């Protein structure tokens, strides 16, 4: 049976369920984590097949983690991963928990900051289903000799390869120790294959299989191009045992799932859907006719009282005053800002208010697209430095015009009104590119979309094989 599991890495991506983007209100006396919901709690359907938790993120009782405060670290070890992540209800029984050491977070260090025993304690006390061996990440990856020659012109290639070999040796040595010790525990062990080229990756996979691993993660490829990853997976088919399953660490380009499955990849983890929503302003939609998902550019309305906008106003106050005056003469907004006693800050604030009022009205009624779009772009032009006459170079005009076109398309399509994910029902202001809560909600929505896409693809592959 064809299978492919998507694991979502835990980076404390929870949101306040009572947030209202219309006025930025939150739960009264809001407490992070305690009053927040994980994606699987706020969405109507599971947005992933499992969660990946890193020791580097959680930390130990002696070493502070990257993401967890000490109180949360203590709770994690006391409760275990499933209860801490609120996956202990019967409806989540099929959701798997995978742990790793979080090698990317210490890739600049000479040695991993943890021991194999500390990692095993993390998996045991966390009650994980799967635990990945202690590794030391290898960068970069060279697809072929041409890539190596190009790198040799910029750095000492021999020194780089020697360091990569040292890290591979550390990873394989730890994998052997981990495999033997993990036999005493309930979690199932994964080995980590690292390499700087196809030959070194092939060697790593062979050695891990000789140790006894039949679950192997492919690490260090997060920065690689898609063709490089697929080419590597094709090469690894030569040495992969029939019962060996691959997991892609930190990389899951969902459009390549059929190729992954063909190469023996049965799972992957990625924060990309979340991060593209949270920081990139992307909003995913699923085509009802096929298996593809599309990326739309979410409209942006910066918070006027945010430090970045306030610094922008302070830095360009005189130019902004003239810019707003010119926009008024050109009828680029509908509100009256002719009173010369109004400060620049007040003018920007009123343009923001006009924009938000019209966006909310359009969200509720679907009426006055042109007026809404006009107010949106007017506010964008005073809150985005790129629109200032002194900054508006010919090279910027094209990208800005394309973004405006994407904004119009997004508003016109009103895709959020057709989405039943559990996030979008809250309305446009809950997913707009504006505040941390709305931005993170957009990322959570994206998780729901890519998982639906993944499930459709797997179902299609299963039908093909029948």
C-alpha positions in Angstrom: 0.0 0.0 0.0 1.3 3.5 -1.0 2.0 5.6 2.1 3.5 9.0 2.7 3.4 10.8 6.0 3.9 14.5 6.5 5.4 15.6 9.8 5.1 19.2 11.0 8.1 20.4 13.1 7.1 21.9 16.5 8.2 25.5 16.8 5.5 26.6 19.2 3.2 27.5 16.2 0.1 27.9 18.3 -2.5 30.8 18.1 -5.0 32.4 20.4 -8.4 30.9 19.4 -10.2 34.1 20.6 -8.1 36.5 18.4 -10.2 38.9 16.3 -8.4 40.6 13.5 -11.0 43.3 13.2 -9.8 45.0 16.3 -6.7 42.9 17.2 -8.4 41.7 20.4 -7.1 38.7 22.3 -8.0 36.4 25.2 -8.1 38.6 28.3 -5.0 38.1 30.4 -3.7 35.8 27.6 -1.1 33.2 28.6 1.1 31.8 25.8 0.6 28.0 25.3 -2.0 27.7 28.1 -4.6 29.8 26.3 -3.5 28.9 22.8 -4.4 26.2 20.2 -2.1 24.1 18.1 -3.0 23.8 14.4 -4.7 20.4 15.0 -6.9 22.0 17.7 -8.2 24.9 15.7 -8.6 23.3 12.3 -11.5 21.1 11.4 -9.3 18.3 9.9 -5.8 17.1 10.8 -3.2 19.2 9.0 -0.4 16.7 9.3 0.2 13.0 9.9 2.6 13.5 12.7 4.7 16.1 14.6 8.5 16.3 14.8 10.0 17.7 18.0 13.7 18.5 18.3 15.9 18.2 21.4 17.6 21.4 20.5 14.3 23.2 20.5 13.0 21.8 23.8 16.3 21.6 25.6 17.2 19.4 28.6 16.7 20.1 32.3 20.3 21.5 32.3 20.5 23.1 28.9 18.0 25.8 27.6 16.3 25.0 24.4 16.0 27.3 21.4 12.2 27.6 21.5 11.0 26.4 25.0 11.2 28.5 28.2 12.3 26.4 31.2 8.8 26.0 32.5 7.6 24.5 29.2 10.7 22.2 29.1 9.8 20.9 32.5 6.2 20.4 31.5 7.3 18.5 28.4 9.4 16.0 30.3 6.8 15.6 32.9 3.8 15.1 30.6 5.5 13.5 27.6 5.2 14.8 24.0 1.7 13.5 23.2 0.0 15.1 26.2 2.1 18.3 26.0 1.2 18.7 22.3 -2.5 17.9 23.2 -2.5 14.9 20.9 -3.7 12.5 23.7 -7.3 12.4 22.6 -8.6 9.2 20.9 -9.2 11.1 17.6 -5.4 11.7 17.4 -4.4 8.1 18.0 -3.0 7.7 14.5 -0.9 10.8 14.7 2.8 9.8 15.0 5.4 11.5 17.1 9.0 11.7 15.8 12.0 13.2 17.6 15.3 14.4 16.4 18.3 16.2 17.8 17.8 19.5 15.8 21.2 19.4 14.1 20.5 22.5 12.0 20.4 24.6 15.1 24.0 23.7 16.0 25.5 23.3 12.5 28.2 25.9 13.3 29.5 24.0 16.3 32.4 21.6 16.0 30.6 18.8 17.9 26.9 18.1 18.7 26.1 19.7 22.1 24.3 16.5 23.2 25.2 12.9 23.9 23.5 9.8 22.6 22.3 9.1 26.1 20.7 12.6 26.5 18.9 12.1 23.2 17.6 8.7 24.2 16.4 10.1 27.5 14.5 12.8 25.5 12.8 10.2 23.3 12.0 7.9 26.3 10.6 10.6 28.5 8.8 12.2 25.6 7.3 8.8 24.7 8.0 9.2 21.0 7.0 6.7 18.3 10.2 7.3 16.4 13.6 8.6 17.4 16.3 9.8 15.0 20.0 9.2 15.8 22.4 12.0 16.9 23.9 13.6 13.8 26.1 16.5 12.7 24.8 18.2 9.6 26.9 18.4 6.4 26.8 21.4 4.0 27.1 21.9 1.1 26.0 19.2 -1.3 27.7 18.8 -4.7 25.6 17.3 -7.5 28.5 16.5 -9.7 32.2 17.3 -10.4 31.3 20.5 -12.1 29.7 21.8 -8.9 32.9 20.8 -7.0 35.1 22.7 -9.4 32.9 25.8 -9.1 33.2 25.5 -5.3 37.0 25.1 -5.5 37.3 28.6 -7.0 35.6 30.1 -3.9 37.0 28.0 -1.0 39.5 25.3 0.0 37.6 22.3 -1.4 39.9 19.8 0.3 39.4 21.4 3.7 35.6 21.5 3.1 35.5 17.8 2.1 37.7 16.8 5.1 35.3 18.6 7.4 32.3 16.9 5.8 34.0 13.5 6.2 34.6 14.2 9.8 30.9 15.1 10.4 29.8 11.9 8.5 32.1 9.8 10.7 30.6 11.5 13.8 27.1 10.8 12.5 27.8 7.1 11.7 29.6 6.5 15.0 26.7 7.9 16.9 24.2 5.9 14.7 25.9 2.7 15.7 25.8 3.5 19.4 22.3 4.7 19.1 21.0 1.6 17.3 22.3 -0.7 20.0 21.0 1.3 22.9 17.6 2.1 21.3 16.8 -1.7 21.4 16.0 -1.3 25.1 13.3 1.4 24.5 9.8 1.6 22.9 10.6 4.1 20.1 11.7 2.9 16.7 15.1 4.1 15.6 16.0 6.0 12.5 19.6 6.5 11.3 20.7 9.7 9.5 22.5 9.6 6.2 24.7 12.6 5.4 26.9 13.3 2.4 28.5 16.0 0.3 28.0 14.1 -3.0 26.2 11.1 -4.3 29.1 8.7 -3.4 29.3 9.8 0.2 25.5 9.6 0.6 25.5 6.1 -0.9 28.2 5.1 1.5 26.3 6.4 4.5 23.1 4.6 3.5 25.0 1.3 3.0 26.7 1.6 6.4 23.5 2.4 8.1 21.8 -0.6 6.6 24.8 -2.8 7.6 24.3 -1.6 11.2 20.7 -2.8 10.9 18.7 0.4 10.2 15.7 0.0 7.9 14.4 3.5 8.6 16.8 6.2 7.4 16.5 9.9 7.2 18.2 11.8 4.4 19.7 14.9 6.0 21.4 18.1 4.9 19.5 18.6 1.7 17.3 21.5 2.8 19.3 24.0 0.8 19.5 21.8 -2.3 17.6 22.4 -5.5 14.7 20.1 -6.4 16.6 18.4 -9.3 19.6 17.8 -7.0 17.4 16.1 -4.4 15.5 13.9 -7.0 18.8 13.0 -8.7 20.2 11.9 -5.3 17.2 9.8 -4.5 17.4 8.1 -7.9 21.0 7.2 -7.1 20.2 5.9 -3.6 17.7 3.4 -5.2 20.8 1.4 -6.2 21.7 0.5 -2.6 18.4 0.8 -0.8 17.1 -2.5 0.6 13.6 -3.4 -0.4 12.4 -2.9 3.2 14.3 0.3 3.9 12.2 3.5 4.2 13.5 7.0 3.7 12.5 10.1 5.5 13.4 13.6 4.2 14.6 15.8 7.0 13.4 19.4 6.8 12.3 19.3 3.2 9.0 18.4 1.6 8.3 19.9 -1.8 4.8 18.5 -2.1 4.6 18.6 -5.9 7.3 15.9 -5.9 5.5 13.3 -3.8 5.0 10.8 -6.7 8.8 10.9 -7.3 9.5 10.6 -3.5 7.3 7.5 -3.2 8.9 5.9 -6.2 12.3 6.4 -4.6 11.3 4.7 -1.3 10.5 7.9 0.6 7.7 7.3 3.0 7.7 10.5 5.0 9.1 14.0 5.2 8.9 17.0 7.5 8.8 20.7 6.6 7.9 24.1 8.0 7.7 25.6 4.5 3.9 25.9 4.3 3.8 27.6 7.7 6.7 29.9 7.0 5.5 30.9 3.5 2.3 32.0 5.2 3.8 33.5 8.3 6.6 35.5 6.7 6.1 35.3 2.9 2.5 36.4 2.8 1.4 33.3 0.8 -2.1 31.9 0.9 -2.6 28.4 -0.5 -5.7 27.3 -2.4 -6.6 23.8 -3.7 -7.8 23.4 -7.3 -11.0 21.3 -7.1 -10.4 19.8 -10.6 -6.9 18.3 -10.0 -4.3 17.6 -7.3 -2.5 20.9 -7.5 -2.4 23.7 -5.0 -1.7 27.3 -5.9 -0.1 30.1 -4.0 -1.8 33.5 -3.9 -0.2 36.7 -2.5 -2.1 37.7 0.6 -3.0 41.4 0.7 -0.8 43.4 3.2 -1.9 46.2 5.5 0.9 47.0 7.8 0.1 48.2 11.4 0.5 51.9 11.5 1.6 51.9 15.1 4.2 49.2 14.5 7.8 50.3 15.0 8.7 49.7 11.3 6.0 52.0 10.0 6.7 54.6 12.7 10.4 54.6 11.8 9.4 54.9 8.1 7.3 57.9 8.9 9.9 59.5 11.1 12.7 59.0 8.5 10.7 60.3 5.5 8.3 62.7 7.1 8.8 65.6 4.7 8.7 63.5 1.6 5.7 61.6 2.8 3.8 64.9 3.3 4.4 65.9 -0.3 3.7 62.3 -1.4 0.3 62.3 0.3 -0.5 65.7 -1.2 0.3 64.5 -4.7 -1.8 61.4 -4.2 -4.7 63.6 -3.0 -4.4 65.7 -6.2 -4.4 62.6 -8.3 -7.6 61.3 -6.5 -5.8 58.2 -5.3 -7.9 58.0 -2.1 -11.4 59.0 -1.2 -11.0 60.5 2.3 -10.4 64.2 2.9 -6.8 65.0 4.1 -6.8 68.6 2.9 -6.5 70.1 6.4 -2.9 71.3 6.6 -2.9 71.0 10.4 -3.0 67.3 10.1 0.3 65.6 10.9 1.9 63.1 8.6 1.3 60.5 11.2 -2.4 61.3 11.4 -2.7 61.2 7.7 -1.2 57.8 7.5 -3.4 56.6 10.4 -6.5 57.8 8.6 -5.5 56.1 5.4 -5.0 52.9 7.4 -8.4 53.2 9.0 -10.1 53.8 5.6 -8.3 50.8 4.2 -9.4 48.5 7.1 -13.0 49.7 7.1 -13.3 49.0 3.4 -11.6 45.6 3.6 -13.9 44.5 6.4 -17.0 45.7 4.5 -15.8 43.9 1.3 -15.2 40.8 3.3 -18.7 40.8 4.7 -20.6 41.9 1.5 -18.4 41.3 -1.5 -19.3 44.8 -2.7 -17.2 47.7 -3.9 -14.1 45.9 -5.1 -12.7 49.0 -6.8 -13.2 51.2 -3.8 -11.6 48.6 -1.5 -8.7 48.1 -3.8 -8.2 51.8 -4.1 -8.0 52.3 -0.4 -5.7 49.3 0.0 -3.2 50.6 -2.5 -3.4 54.1 -1.1 -2.3 52.8 2.3 0.3 50.6 0.8 1.8 53.6 -1.0 2.3 55.5 2.3 3.4 52.6 4.5 5.8 50.9 2.0 9.1 52.8 1.4 9.4 51.4 -2.1 6.6 53.7 -3.3 8.3 56.9 -2.2 9.3 59.0 -5.3 12.9 59.0 -4.2 12.9 55.2 -3.9 10.7 54.3 -6.9 13.3 53.2 -9.5 12.3 51.6 -12.8 13.5 48.2 -11.5 10.9 48.4 -8.7 8.0 49.5 -10.8 7.4 46.1 -12.4 7.4 44.1 -9.2 5.1 46.6 -7.4 2.7 46.6 -10.3 2.6 42.8 -10.3 1.9 42.7 -6.6 -0.9 45.2 -7.0 -2.4 42.9 -9.7 -2.1 39.9 -7.3 -3.8 41.9 -4.6 -6.7 42.6 -7.0 -6.9 39.0 -8.0 -7.0 37.8 -4.4 -9.8 40.2 -3.5 -11.8 39.4 -6.6 -11.6 35.6 -6.1 -12.6 35.7 -2.4 -11.1 32.3 -1.9 -11.2 32.5 1.9 -15.0 32.7 1.7 -15.1 29.2 0.1 -12.6 27.7 2.5 -13.8 25.5 5.4 -10.5 24.8 7.0 -11.5 26.2 10.4 -9.3 29.3 10.2 -10.8 31.2 7.2 -14.3 31.2 8.7 -13.0 34.0 11.0 -12.9 36.3 8.0 -10.3 38.2 6.0 -9.0 40.2 8.9 -8.0 37.0 10.7 -5.7 35.9 7.8 -4.5 39.2 6.4 -0.8 39.9 6.2 -0.7 42.2 9.2 -0.3 40.9 12.8 1.6 37.9 14.1 -1.7 36.2 15.0 -3.2 36.6 11.5 0.1 35.8 9.8 0.4 32.5 11.8 -3.2 31.7 11.1 -2.5 32.0 7.4 0.4 29.5 7.8 -1.9 27.1 9.6 -4.4 27.4 6.8 -1.6 26.4 4.4 -0.9 23.3 6.4 -4.5 22.2 5.9 -4.2 22.7 2.2 -0.9 20.9 1.6 -2.2 17.9 3.6 -5.4 17.7 1.6 -3.2 17.9 -1.5 -0.9 15.2 -0.2 -3.9 12.9 0.6 -5.3 13.4 -2.9 -2.0 12.5 -4.5 -1.6 9.4 -2.4 -5.1 8.3 -3.2 -4.5 8.8 -6.9 -1.2 6.8 -6.7 -3.0 4.0 -4.9 -5.7 3.9 -7.6 -3.1 3.7 -10.3 -1.4 0.7 -8.7 -4.6 -1.3 -8.4 
